Amino acid sequence: MRYLQTGLTHHDEGRATPGFTLFTPLDLPTASLVNLAGEEVHAWDIGGKPTNYAKLLDNGNLLTAIRSGNSGPLRQAGGLMRELDWDGGIVWEFSDPLQHHDFLRLPNGNTAYLAWELLPEDVAGRVRGGRPGSKHQDGIWSDVIREVDPSGNLLFEWKAWEHLNVEDFPLAPNSNRHEWAHPNTLFATAEGNYLVCFRHIDLLIVVERSTGDIVWRHHDPDLGGPHDAQFLPNGNMLIFANRSGRPPLGSAVIEFDPGTGEEIWAYRGNPTHTFDSNFISGCQRLASGNTLICEGLWGRIFEVTPGGDIVWEYVNPHTFHRTEGPSHGEVNFVFRAYRYAADGPEIRGRLGNG
C-alpha cells in the first residue's frame, strides 16, 4: 500500500535555509545530495550497505562506514570506515569488525568511533532490565570508544563498563539483553572531549579524553531511547528524543540547558502522533536558526523555524526490503541527514546555490 508521498513535498523559498541535504538510505550503498527543489545533484557509491549514514568533511570528502564481510555480532555493526573523494575514489579506510553506529573525523586528522566488546561474565551478571531471555548467544556486549591515527594506530580506548556502574542504569523494558547500553552517538566537544548518547539506558555523558573521567551526565528516561545528541555553539544540548514507549505518542527534538536540564526549545507534532519515530533519527541546528530534522522511521527530512513552521520537507523515495526491526516490507529508513551551505568548505561552490 502506498501511504506516503515521496521526494519534495514542501518548499517555502523565502524561509528555507539555502544549501544541499545529504542522506543515506539505511540499507542502500548510496549517499545522495539533493537541492532545495528535491533534485539529486550528486551521489556516491559507498561500496556496500552503510552502517548507518555518511557525512561530508571540511575537505569536501565523504566519510562513511559500511558493513564488511567480517562485521561484528550485532545488526548495527559496520566494520569498514572509508573516506571517499568527491568522485568516489577511496582516499582512506580502516577496518574494525566491532565498529558500530557512529564515527567522526577529529580536527587533528584522527578518527574516533564506537565499538563493541563482550562484558566480563561477572559484570554481565549484574546487568538488570531488558526483555527476559533475550541475551545474545555470546553473552552481553558493551561499548568502547576508540580513536586511531591516519595509519590505524590505536591512540585512545575507553570502556563504558569500567566507568559506569551497570546496576545504576538498568536496560529499558523494551530493550533486548544483547548489549549494555547501546550508544548511537559520538560527538567531539569544543574542549576535545567525547559526548556519548546511550539509547537503551537514556543516558548522556561527557568523557574527558585526557583522563577518561565522566565529567558530565544527564539521565532522563522520558527521552525514550534518544539519538543524535550534540552541543550547540550557545552551550545548550540538542537531541532527538525518540520517546519510544513514552506517552503521549510522539517524538520530540529538544534543546535544553545541560546545567539545569531546563527545556529551552522543542519541536513536537501537532497532534503529537504526526511526528513519531521510535528508532534512529537525528537533528541539526542550521546557521539560519532553523532546525533540520530527520524522522528516520518514515524517511522524512524536514526543516522547521524556531516557531515550529515547516519550511522544507523531503521524503526519501528509495526503498529496500526489511524482514526484521520495527517495520517489515519495503521501507525507506534514514538514520541521519545533514544540510550543507553551497559556499561552505564541504561543497566548495561545486553545485551552485542550492
Order of alpha helices (4+ residues) and beta strands (2+ residues): beta-beta-beta-beta-beta-beta-beta-beta-beta-beta-alpha-beta-beta-alpha-beta-beta-beta-beta-beta-beta-beta-beta-beta-beta-beta-beta-beta-beta-beta
